[in-house]
Amino acid sequence: MNVNIFSAGETPLVMKRKKSIAPQGDSLTLVEKGPIELAASCDCGFYYGLLTLAQILKTPAATPLFAITDKPDVKIKKIADCW
C-alpha cells in the first residue's frame, strides 16, 4: 500500500492506494480529530475522490464529518457528447 500525506492547513490529506477498492472507485473519510483519508486502487479513483472532496470543501458551513464510498456503475467513466 502506498501512502502520501499532504497538508495545506490544519487537516492533512492522507492518500492510500488499496487494491480492494473497485477500479475507478474511491473511499473518502473524515473522522473527528483525524486526517481526511482518500483511498483508491488507481489514479482515476484518486481523481474522482479529489473532485468529491473539492465539492465538500466548497460548502459554506464547517466541513462535516463524512464517510463516502463511490464506484462507477459502468466499467469506464467518460463524458458523453452533449451535442
Secondary structure, 3 states (H helix, E strand, C coil): CCEEEECCCCCCEEEEECCCCCCCCEEEEECCCCCEEEEECCHHHHHHHHHHHHHHHCCCCCCCCEEEEECCCCCCCCCCCCC
